[in-house]
C-alpha cells in the first residue's frame, strides 16, 4: 500500500501527514466537508467577542480542519524507560489534560493502540533541513516538543491520530506549559497565536500563560468548520 508523506515546518510545530492520498487533493469518492455538532462544553461557551481569536492563523489539513467528532477524546501517556523526573512529567501532563478537559472531553486510557492522542515522554528528533543555496544539511536548534498527525480509515470513516513528543528533561512547570501548548495542537488548533497571553503563543515565555479566552474562542471556531474527518466514504 502506497503511503505518501507531506512534511511542513512551522516554528516548533512539525506537520507530518501520513495518508493514502496520492496528491494534495482528496480522491473524488471522499465525503464533502461537513460540520459536526459541537462538543457540549464548547456549545455553551460564551464567546468573548471583545478579546477576539487567532483563527486566521489556523491551517487546514488536506482533509479539512483537524476536528474530533467522537468524545471523549482518548489520550495515552507513553513513558520512556528512563525514570528521573518521570512522576513530575506525568503530573504536569495530566494537569494540562485536566485543564483542556474543561472545554472539550478528554479521557486518559491504558491502550495505546486505540488512543486518539498519544503523548510520549521522549526527546523530539533534531530538525534537519537542507540549505537551498549550499545544498548542505543544517541542524536546527533542539526542540522541547513536537506534534504530528496521521490519517487512517476505520470502518470506512476518515479518522486521524495525534502524536506528541515532550522532552523528559524540563522542570515541572515548563513541562506543564509545553503540554498545555501541544495538547492545544492535538485538539485541532493547528497554528500559533501572536499574543503572549495565549497558551498557543508561538514561543516560550517566562510566565507561561494558561488557557485563555482567545484560545477557547479559537477552538470553538475551529469546531464550527466543515471537515472530511469523521465522515464515512460512500462505497
N, C-alpha and C positions, 0 to 999 in steps of 0.2 A: 504494500500500500504506500503510495507516494505521500510524503509529508513535507509540506513547504513551510519554511521558517521565515518570517518577516522580522527584522530587527531594527528598532529605532531607539536612539538615546535621547533622553530628556533630563538634563542635570543628573541627579542620582537615581532617577526612575528609569529602569530598563524595561522596555517592552519587548517581550519575546513571545510571538504569537505562533502557536503550532496548530495547523489545521490541515484539512484535506482540500482546501481551496487552491486551485491552480493559478489564480491571479488575484488582484485586489478586488475584483468584482465577484460577489457570491454567485453560485450557479443559479440558473433560471428557476429550478424547482424549489429553491429555498423560500420560506414564507416571507410575505411582505412584512415590513416593520410595523408592529402594533404595540400599544401601551398596555402594561399590566396594571392591575389595581395596586394602589399604594399600600405598603405595609401600615398597620394601624397607627403606630406612633407618628409616622410621617404624615398620615392623613389628617391627624388632629393637630399637627404642628402649626402654630400661628406664625406665618411668615413675617419676619421683621423687615418690612419694606425699607425702613429708614437706614438699615446697615447694608442692604444690597447683597450681592453674591459674586462669585467669580466663575459662573457657569461658562462664560465665553472662553475660559482657559481650559475647559474640559474637552478632551479629544474622544471622538468615536472610534470604536474598533471596526474592522472590516464587516462585522455583523451588527453594528449599531452600538448604542451605549451599553456599558457593562452593568446591566441591571439584573439583580437576582429576582426570581419570581416565586420561589418556594421558601417558606420560613418555618422554623428558624434556620438561618444560615449556619451550617456546621463548621466548627473550627477544630483543627487538630494541632497540638503542640508537639513538634518533632525535636526531641532533645538530642544533643550530641553526647558522645561517650565521656567527654571531659566534665569534671564536677565543679571546679571553682566557680563560685557565684551562681551556680545553677538555680538555687532556690530564689535568689533575688531576681534573676532573669524571669523566672516563671511568674513570680508575684507581680512584677512590673507589667508583663504582657497580659496577665489575667485582669489587672486593673484597667488596662486600655480596652480590653474586650468588654468589661462591665460598663465603662463609660459610653462606648458606642451602642451598647445594648439598650440604652435609654431612648434611642432614636430608631433602631432597626433590630429585629430579633436575632440574637446570636446564641449559639449553644456549643460549649466545648464537648468534644466526643473523643472516644478512645480508638476509633477505627480510622486509620489514615486513608484506606482505600476508598472510603465513601465520603470523606470530608470535602466540603466546598472550598475551604481555605486552609492551607497547610502553612504553619508558621514554624520555621526551622531555627534552632539555636546554632547558627553557623555563620562563618565569615563569608560575605559575598565575594565572588571571584573578582580579581583585578580587572578593571576596564582597559582593554587593549584596542587601540584604533590605529589605522594606517594613515600616516601623514600624506595627503594628496599631492604635495609638492615634492617630497623626497622619496616617497614610496616606502619609507621605513616604518616599522611598528613602534608605537609610542604607548607607554604605560601611564594610565591616568592615576589620580590620587586614590588612596584606599577609601573604600566606601563602608559605611556602617550598616547599610541595609539595601535590599533590592526586592522589587516586586515584579512578578511576571504573570502572564496568564496563558492558558491553553484552551482551545476549543475541542469539543468532542460531541458525539451523538449518543443519546441514551433513550432507548425506546422511540426512535425516530424524532426525538426532541433535541434541538440545538442547546447545548449547555457549555458552560465554561468552568474552569477551576483556577483558583489563585494560589500562587506560591510566593511566600515571603521569607526572605533570609534576613535575620537580625544578628549582628555580631554578639558573641558572648562576653566581650571584654569591656563593656561600658559600665559606669556607675548606674545604680538602680534608677535614679531619676532621668538620666539620659536614655536608658533603655525604655522607660515609660513613654517619653516624648517620641522616640523613634517608632515604637509600636503603635502609638496613637496615630501618628502620621501614616505609616504603612498600611494599617488596617483601613484607614480612610480611603487609600487607593484600592484596597481589596474590596471595599463595598461599592466601588464604582466611580469614585472621584479621580478620574484618570487625567490629572493635571495638577497644577500648583497655584496657590494664591500668592499675590504680591504684597499682602498685608501681614506683617509680622505678628499680628494678634490672632491669626488663624492657625489651627493645628496643621493645615496643609500648606503653610508657608514654605517657600521653595528652599530655604536654608535653615540650618540650626541656629537658634539664638540662645543667649544665656538663660533667660527666664522663659522656658518653654511654655507656649500657650496651651490652654485646654481647648476642648472642642468649643468653637464659637458659634453664635447665631448665624454668621455668614457661612460657616462650614455646613450647618444643618440646612440653611436656605438653599445652598448649592446642591446638597444631597437630595433634597426633595425635588428640586427642578429636574435633576437627572432622572429620578424615578417617574417623572411625568412624561418622559420622552419615549417615542416608539423604538423598538429594537426587534431583531430577529431572534435573540436569545430567549429561551424558554418556550418557544413555539414549535410545533411539530412540522416536519417536512411531509407534505402530502405524497403518498405513494401512488 
